[in-house]
Amino acid sequence: MLVAGYFTASKWAIHHTTLTFFDLLRSDRPVAVDIAVRRDREWQATAEMITLPVAILNHGNTVKFTEYSFLANILAARGYMVVSIQHDLDSDEPMVTNVGEEYAGRRMQYNRGIANILFAIDELKKVQPNADWKHLTMIGHSNGGDISMYFAKRYPEMIKKVVTLDNLRVPFATDGKFKILSFRSHDPVFKADPGVVPDDEICAKAGIIVVRTGYQHTDMSDRGPDEVKQRIGRILDKFLDDDDNGAAAARTDTPKPADAPSALALSAASASKN
């Protein structure tokens, strides 16, 4: 196992550590992960005072696992242990796009992504056993969003939330077993396959929130403009707020009063105009 690390300049002292594990069952395939966590929350988990919520972050094609720090730091600041996984190696076969085939011929990449995630989880349980590895938040951009949705549909019992940034191939789960937030680009080149994004009626029934933006597909990583990252961050933060508050209400059996339209819905509507 190889280890590297650094701190971000923030009041929360978010610590990033990069580990590389080697999967013996796949010819010692290296699986690198970047772990982002608040140092105070890490100490509390190590002292068995808390159980860390876990978010798995999956990168897009040709984008590195370390190029989503704007998302990792938002989640880490909220107390999550964020695990960003490097799915692709230079030695891997190039990803294909076969129009007309299921998932455009990318099932192999999705299955490899699932293998990487499950292997990383097994290894990280040894590093941080006081984390909630049974109720994951999956988040991913483009191909990483498809891996996130594919994993969630295969292992719904392990999923609490899914957040995708313009996934294009894997249709959303619509059974309402977990919450979904999806940011959609307005890009003439990158367009979702038919049937990937449900219509408004199905989204409403399944509790899926779709934020239609004016952004380019490739804007949704650290490479994108600050304005894009900040707006995505605000809406993601509100989505997590609503979910955390709802969970707290459920735990205490406190009736929730009727509200005006949520700030998240207003934020989503605002984003769709830009």
C-alpha positions in Angstrom: 0.0 0.0 0.0 1.4 3.4 -1.0 0.5 6.6 1.0 0.6 10.3 0.4 -1.3 13.3 1.9 -1.9 17.0 2.3 -4.2 19.5 4.1 -6.5 22.0 2.5 -6.5 25.5 3.7 -9.8 25.6 5.5 -11.2 26.2 8.9 -12.1 22.5 9.1 -8.6 21.3 8.4 -9.7 18.8 5.7 -7.1 16.2 5.3 -6.5 14.5 2.0 -4.6 11.2 1.9 -3.9 9.2 -1.2 -3.6 5.4 -0.8 -2.9 2.8 -3.5 -4.0 -0.7 -2.9 -3.2 -3.7 -5.1 -5.9 -6.2 -6.0 -4.4 -9.7 -6.0 -7.5 -11.2 -7.7 -7.0 -8.9 -10.7 -3.3 -9.4 -11.3 -2.2 -6.8 -8.7 -4.2 -4.1 -10.4 -3.5 -0.8 -8.6 -6.5 1.0 -7.2 -5.6 4.5 -6.0 -8.0 6.4 -3.7 -8.0 9.9 -2.3 -9.6 10.2 1.1 -10.9 13.6 2.2 -12.0 14.0 5.8 -12.1 16.6 8.5 -9.3 15.9 11.0 -11.6 16.5 14.0 -14.2 14.0 12.6 -11.5 11.5 11.9 -10.2 11.7 15.5 -13.7 11.2 16.8 -14.3 8.2 14.6 -10.9 6.7 15.6 -11.9 7.2 19.3 -15.2 5.3 18.5 -17.3 8.4 19.4 -18.9 8.6 16.0 -19.5 6.6 12.8 -18.4 8.6 9.7 -20.9 8.8 6.8 -19.2 7.7 3.6 -19.3 9.3 0.1 -17.8 7.5 -3.0 -16.7 9.9 -5.7 -16.3 8.6 -9.3 -14.4 10.6 -11.9 -15.3 11.1 -15.6 -13.5 9.7 -18.6 -10.1 11.3 -19.1 -10.5 13.2 -15.8 -8.4 12.1 -12.8 -9.8 11.1 -9.4 -8.1 14.1 -7.8 -9.9 16.6 -10.0 -13.1 16.8 -8.0 -11.8 18.5 -4.9 -14.6 21.1 -5.0 -17.1 18.2 -4.4 -14.9 16.3 -2.0 -14.3 19.3 0.2 -18.0 20.2 0.4 -18.8 16.7 1.6 -15.8 16.5 3.9 -16.7 19.8 5.5 -20.1 18.3 6.4 -18.4 15.4 8.2 -18.3 12.8 5.4 -15.4 10.5 4.7 -15.0 11.1 1.0 -13.3 8.4 -1.1 -12.4 9.3 -4.7 -11.4 6.3 -6.7 -9.2 6.2 -9.8 -11.0 3.8 -12.1 -8.9 3.9 -15.3 -5.3 3.0 -15.9 -3.1 4.0 -18.9 -2.8 0.3 -19.6 -6.6 -0.2 -19.9 -8.2 -0.5 -23.3 -9.7 2.8 -24.6 -13.4 3.3 -23.7 -15.6 2.7 -26.7 -18.9 4.3 -27.8 -21.0 1.9 -29.8 -24.2 3.6 -30.8 -27.2 1.3 -30.5 -25.7 -1.0 -27.9 -26.8 -1.1 -24.3 -24.9 1.6 -22.4 -23.1 2.4 -25.7 -21.0 -0.7 -25.2 -19.5 0.3 -21.8 -20.7 -2.4 -19.5 -17.2 -3.7 -19.1 -16.1 -0.3 -17.7 -19.0 -0.2 -15.3 -18.3 -3.7 -14.1 -14.7 -2.8 -13.6 -15.8 0.3 -11.7 -18.0 -1.9 -9.4 -15.0 -4.2 -8.8 -12.8 -1.1 -7.9 -15.4 0.2 -5.5 -16.0 -3.1 -3.7 -12.3 -3.7 -3.4 -11.6 -0.2 -2.1 -14.3 -0.6 0.5 -12.9 -3.9 1.7 -9.5 -2.4 2.1 -10.7 0.9 3.7 -12.7 -1.0 6.3 -9.3 -2.0 7.7 -8.1 1.6 7.6 -11.3 3.2 9.1 -13.7 0.6 10.6 -15.7 3.3 12.3 -17.3 4.4 9.0 -20.8 3.6 7.6 -19.8 1.4 4.7 -23.4 0.0 4.5 -25.2 3.3 3.6 -23.2 5.1 0.9 -23.6 8.4 -0.9 -22.6 7.8 -4.5 -21.5 10.8 -6.6 -20.0 10.9 -10.1 -19.5 12.9 -13.2 -20.1 11.7 -16.8 -18.8 8.1 -16.9 -18.4 8.2 -13.2 -22.0 9.2 -12.8 -22.9 6.1 -14.9 -20.7 4.0 -12.6 -22.5 5.5 -9.6 -26.0 4.8 -11.0 -25.0 1.3 -12.2 -23.6 0.4 -8.7 -26.7 1.8 -7.0 -29.0 -0.2 -9.1 -27.0 -3.4 -8.5 -26.6 -2.8 -4.8 -29.5 -0.6 -3.7 -29.3 -2.0 -0.1 -25.9 -0.2 0.2 -27.1 3.2 -1.1 -28.5 6.2 0.7 -28.2 8.9 -2.0 -26.9 9.2 -5.6 -25.7 12.5 -7.1 -24.8 12.5 -10.8 -23.2 15.3 -12.9 -24.4 14.7 -16.4 -24.3 10.9 -16.7 -25.2 9.9 -20.2 -25.7 6.1 -20.5 -27.2 4.4 -17.4 -31.0 5.1 -16.8 -31.9 6.4 -13.4 -33.4 4.1 -10.8 -37.0 5.1 -10.4 -38.2 2.8 -7.6 -37.6 5.5 -5.0 -35.3 3.3 -2.9 -32.8 6.1 -2.6 -32.7 9.8 -3.2 -31.3 11.1 -6.5 -30.0 14.6 -7.5 -28.7 15.0 -11.0 -27.2 18.1 -12.7 -27.7 18.2 -16.5 -25.6 20.1 -18.9 -26.8 22.1 -21.9 -24.1 20.8 -24.3 -24.5 20.2 -28.1 -21.9 17.5 -28.0 -22.7 15.5 -24.9 -26.3 14.4 -24.8 -27.9 11.7 -22.6 -29.1 8.6 -24.4 -32.9 8.2 -24.7 -34.5 6.9 -21.5 -31.6 7.9 -19.2 -33.3 10.9 -17.6 -37.0 10.1 -16.6 -39.7 12.6 -17.5 -41.0 15.1 -14.9 -43.9 13.0 -13.8 -41.7 10.0 -13.0 -39.2 12.1 -11.3 -41.8 13.6 -9.1 -43.2 10.2 -8.1 -39.7 8.8 -7.4 -38.4 11.8 -5.6 -35.7 12.5 -8.2 -34.4 16.1 -8.4 -33.1 17.1 -11.9 -31.3 20.4 -12.2 -31.1 21.6 -15.8 -28.3 24.0 -16.2 -26.7 26.0 -19.0 -23.3 24.6 -18.3 -21.0 22.5 -20.6 -20.5 18.9 -19.8 -16.8 19.4 -19.2 -17.4 22.3 -16.8 -18.4 19.9 -14.0 -15.0 19.2 -12.5 -12.2 21.2 -10.9 -11.3 22.3 -14.5 -14.6 24.2 -14.8 -15.3 27.9 -14.0 -15.5 28.9 -10.4 -19.1 30.1 -10.9 -20.2 26.7 -12.1 -18.5 24.9 -9.2 -20.0 27.3 -6.6 -23.5 27.0 -7.9 -23.3 23.2 -8.0 -21.9 23.3 -4.5 -24.7 25.4 -3.2 -27.4 23.1 -4.6 -25.6 20.0 -3.4 -25.3 21.5 0.0 -29.0 22.2 0.1 -29.8 18.7 -1.1 -27.7 17.3 1.7 -29.3 19.7 4.2 -32.8 18.6 3.3 -31.9 14.9 3.5 -30.0 15.2 6.8 -32.9 17.3 8.4 -35.4 14.7 7.1 -33.4 11.9 8.7 -33.2 13.7 12.0 -36.9 14.3 12.0 -37.6 10.6 11.2 -35.3 9.6 14.1 -37.1 11.8 16.6 -40.6 11.1 15.2 -41.1 14.9 15.1 -43.9 15.8 12.7 -42.7 18.1 9.9 -44.9 21.2 9.3 -46.1 22.0 5.8 -43.5 24.1 4.0 -43.5 26.5 1.2 -41.6 25.3 -1.9 -38.2 24.2 -0.8 -35.1 26.4 -1.3 -33.6 23.5 -3.2 -36.4 23.5 -5.8 -36.0 27.3 -6.1 -32.2 26.9 -6.5 -32.8 24.2 -9.2 -35.2 26.5 -11.0 -32.7 29.3 -10.9 -29.9 27.1 -12.2 -32.1 26.0 -15.1 -32.3 29.6 -16.3 -28.5 30.0 -16.5 
